[in-house]
């Protein structure tokens, strides 16, 4: 499975949160935010389609000659390189949650799939097709729409997150 396909589970969260934030927290998801979530969802769907299309002509990646070295590096990476960014990400998430509403914050998760896809292409030589590029663009456009709606709302109503 490609790195982009592996990150698709995260792509469902922003829509799920937007659907539940009203009934559970009493917050209103605005039309522009829904439009942005729909656009980003279309981008993720295009990335999924690209993954399926690329499976018909899979790229062959060279096997590593030293699996033991790879395992050792993986242990170090998990112990050090995953812990620090994870803690920083949680801190950033809580900090952003004080400034924007839940839907806006979770819309940023739509950038996980494109970021992972680009990282897979740069680091592992995974192929990027026209469908993949379209998916990346749609996801970015959708997130921009959600963030733009939040910026306009904040300009109208003040600086805090939307609270009914």
N, C-alpha and C positions, 0 to 999 in steps of 0.2 A: 504494500500500500504506500502511496506517495505521501510526503509530508503534508501537502495541501489537503489530501483526502482525510488524513488522520485528524486534522483540526476541525473537521466539519461539525463535530459534536458541539463545540463552542458556539458555532454560528446559529444554533437554534435558540440559545438563551435570550438574546435581545427581544425576539418576537414573543417568547413565552413570558418574559417579564412585562412587556408592554401590555399583553393580554390580561395579566393578573394584577397589575399595579392599581388599576381602578377599583376592582372589587375588594382587594385586600388592603390597600393603603388609601383609597379615596382620591387618588391623583388622576388627573385627566391627561390622556395622551392626545396631543393635537394632530390635526390633519396632516400638517407638514411632516411631523414625526412619523406618522403611519406611512406616508408616501416615501420617506427616506428609508424606513425599514423594509418596505416592499421592494424598493429599488436595490437595496443591498442584498436582499434575499434573492433577487433575480441574478445578481452578480455571483452569489455563492452557487446558485443553481447552474450557472454557466461554467463555473469552475468544476462542478461535479460532472457536467456533460463532457468537459475537456478531459477529465480524468478517464472517463469511460472510453472516449474516442482514442486517447493515447494508449489504452490497454490493448487495442487492436494491433498496434505496432509498438510494442514495448521497447524502451531504450535499455540497453544492457550496460549495467554499471560494473566496473571491475571489482572482483572479490578481493578483500584485504588479505595480504599474505601472513599477517601476524594477529590472529584472533585473540591471543593472550594479551598482547599489548593493547589492543582495542578494548578489551574488558577492563584493564587497569585504568586506562584513560577515562572510560565511562564511569567508573566508580568515583574518580576524582571529580569529574564533571558534575555528577549528581550531588556529591558532598559539598562542593564549593560553588560551582557556577550556577546551579539551580536554586540553591538556598537564598543567596543574596538577591538575585532579581525577583524571586518570589516574594520575599519580605518587602522589597521596594515596591513591587506592584500592589501589594495589599495596602501599603501606606498611601500610595498614589490614589488608589481606588477610594479609600476612606476620605482622603483630602478632596477629591473631586466630588464625592457624594455630598459634601457640605456646600458645594458651589453650583451644582447642576442637579436636575431631577433624575430619577432612577432610569427612565427611558433613554435619556440622552447618554448617561453613563454606560448603559448596557449596549447602546448602538455602537459604541467603540469596539465591542467584541467582534463586530463584522469585519474589522481590520485584521483579526487573527489569521483568517484563512488566506487573504492576499499576502500578508507578511510571510506566513509560513511557506506559501507557494513560491514567492520570490527567493526566500532563503534556500529552499530546496533546489531551485534552479541555479543559484549562485554557488552553493556549497557542494551540491551533489550532482550537478549537471542534469537535473530533471528537465525534460523538455517543456517549453512554453509555446503554445499554439495560438492562433488567432482567437479561438474560443476562450482560451485562458486569459488572454489580454482583455477581451470583452468582459469577462467575469471580474477581473481586477478593476476595470474602469467602472462597471456598474456598482460594485461594492463601495468603491471610493465615492462615487456620486451619491449613493444612498446615505452614507454616513455624513457627507457634506450637507445634504438636505436636512438631516436631523439636527446637526450642529448649527446650521444656519437658522433653523426655526427657533432653537434655543437662544441664539444670539439676539434675534429680533424680539423674542418674548421678554428677554431680560432688559433690553433697551426700553421697551414699553412699560414694564412693571417694576423695575428696580433690579437689584443685583442678586437676590437670593433665588434658590430653586423654587419651582412651582409648587405651591402648597395651597390646596383649596380652602 
